[in-house]
Amino acid sequence: MSSADLYKNHPKYHVAVDCIIFGYENEELKLLLYPRLLSPSKGSWSLMGGFVQQNESMEETTSRVLNQTVGLENIFMEQVQAFSSPERDLGGRVISMAFYALIRIDEHDKELVNTHGAKWFSLNILPELVFDHADMVRLALEKLQQTASYKLIGREFLPEQFTITQLHNLYNAIFQRKFDAGNFRKKLSSLKLLKRLPIKDTKGSKRGAHYYMLDEDTKDSIVERIVKI
């Protein structure tokens, strides 16, 4: 049997990506969803996604979908896993790779998002999702939490300069629970991942809180656990 016959004798499937787009706003982790435009399940809430084109890798497809959805480039994204159940998509045989992405809500193109009918939802109040998208979101959050436990997640959600309190609130939102503020501060201090700046945020008190920024020499380091999952 020739190689051409070997390929010819196997079924062909659609390959797609689905994007779990996390954003952070008002001390809440949020998820971007849009109403599905096609049948089946037209009008139901769905993740952003698209089919992999002939000249694209899955990563390139994901970057294209993200740019077309939120108007941003060079977005942090990480692969979650493949979803391949034969019955997962009622429209046809579709194998999808899920990626999660992290963006700052204040930087995305709101008008572009609105053209898709998309909406930001708090992770605490999510609507019912189509197909297996709820499983994708659950596994994406677990993977984000695993990453954030040993690698400081901050630059993707916070301004370049931030306070320890702002970072603490972000971690509370990512892990959906409250970490002790004193222990969190001590852990960060021991890991030496931040640079303290000579300026303060005086909005909360007269004394003020120092601003920090990520130390560029250590921002990508895999370190001792920041928090325990």
N, C-alpha and C positions, 0 to 999 in steps of 0.2 A: 504493500500500500504506500502510495506516495504521500509526502507531507501535505500536499494540496488536498488529497482525499481525506486525510486525517482531520484537517481543519473543517472540511466541508461536511463531514459526517457528524459533527457536534452542533448542538443548538446554539443560536446566538441570542444574547441577552442585552437588555439596556443596562448601562452603567451610569449611575448618578452620584451626586454628592448632596448631603443635607447639612445646613449650617446652623449650629446652635449659637446664636449671637447674644452674648451676655453684655450687659451694660450696667453702669453703677450710677445711681442718682439718689440724693436725699437719704443716704445711708441705707439704701436698699439695692440688692442685686436684682436686675431685671432681665427679662427675656423678650426678644423681638419676634413677633409672630405676624402672619398675614393671612387673610381669608383666601382659601384655595380658589383659583379662578377656573379650574377645569373639573369636569366630572371624571371619576366618581367623587363623592364627598365635596362637591362644589359648595363654597361658602364656609366650610369648616375651617377652624384655625389650624395653621400648618407652619412648619419651619420653612425658611428660605432654602431653595435648592435648585438644581439644574442638572441636565444631562452632560456627561463628559463628551466633548467633541473629538473628532478624528485626530486633530493635531494638538490635543491638550493632555496634560497629566491631571490627576485628580486635584493636586495642589493648585494648578493653574486654573482649573474650573472653579475651585473654591474662591480663589482670589478674584476671579471675574464676577462671580455671583455676589461677593461681598461689596465690590466696587459698584456694581449696578444697583445694589440695595441701599447702601448707606453712604456711598460717594467717597469712601476712604481707600487709601492704598497702604501697603506695608503694615497690615493689621496682624497682630499676634494671633496665630491659629495653631491648633494642635489636633492631630488625628485621634479620634476616639476608638472606633472599630467599624467593621463592615456589618451590614445587616442584609441577610440573604435568604430569609424564609421565602419559599415559593409563593406563599399567599400574602406577603406583606403589603403589596401594592395592588389594589383591585383593578387598576388600569392595564396591568401587564406584568411580565416577568422583569423586575427591576432589582438589581443589586446596588445598594447605596452605601457609600462610605460617609460616615458622620465626622464632621470637624467642629470643634468649638472655637469661637473667636471672642476676643475681648476688645471692647471699644469704650471710649469716653463718650457718653451720650451728648455732652455739650459740644462735641466736635463733629458729629455726623450731620449729614445733609437732611434736615427735617422735611423739606419739600419733596425730596426724592423718595423718602420713606412714605410720605403721605400719598404719593402717586400710586403706590402699591397697596394702599389701604392698610398698611401695617400699623401695629400698635405695640407699645411697651407694656408688659405685664410684670407685676411683682411675682417673684418665685413662690411667694406664699399664697397667691390667688391666681392660679393658672386655669384657663378654660380647658375643656376636653380637646385633645389633639387627634389629628387623623392618623390612621395606620399605626405604625410603631414609633411615632415621634415622641411620645411620652417616655418610652424606654431610652431613646436617644438622649433626651434632656437629663434623665436621671443618671445615666452613665457618664455624660459629659460633666455634670456637676461633681460626681465622684472623682473624675480624673482631674478637674480643676482643683479640688480640695487636696488631692495627693500632691499635685505640683506645688500648690501654695504652702504645703506643710514643710517643704525643704528648699524652696526657691522663693525669694521675696517677690510677691505679686503686688505691684504698686504703680509702676510707671504706666501700665496699661489703663488704669482707672483714675488715677489721681493727677493733680497738677505736678509740675516738675518739683515744686517746693511744697511740702506738706508737714503737718504736725504729727506727732506720735499718736495723738487722739484720733486724727483722721485715718491713719493707717490701722489703728486698733478697730475703729468702726467698720472699716472695709473688711477686715478679717472676720469680724462678727457676722457680717452679711454673707461672706463667701461660705462660711461653715454653718450658718444658720443657728448659731448659739453664741453666748456671751463668754468671752475669755476674761479672766481677771486682769484688770488694767495694769496693776503693779507688776505682776509676773510677766505680762507681755512686754512691758517696757524693759524689765531686767534682762529678758531673753534677747531682745534686739540689741541691747547694749553689749552683752557678752559676745555676740556674733560679729560685731563691728561691720555691719552692712551699710550703715548710714553715715553721712557727714552732717554734723550739726552746723547750721549757718548762724551768722551774727545778727540775724534779724528775727523779730518775733511777731506772732499773731496776737494782737491786743484786743480782739473783738470779745473774747470770752471773759477776760479779767484784766485788771490794771497791771498785774505782774506780767501777764502774757505767756505764751508758749513758744519755744524756739521752733523755727522751721528747720526741716531736714531735707536732704535729697539723697538719692541712691548713690553709693560709692561705685563709680564706673569700673573700678578694678575688681569688684566682687559681685556685681549685679547678676552675673550668669553662673556664679559658683553654686555647686551642690554642697550644701552645708549640713551641719547638725540640725535636727528637726527644729523648726521655728515653733510649731505647735504640734500637739498630738492629735491625730484623727480619732 
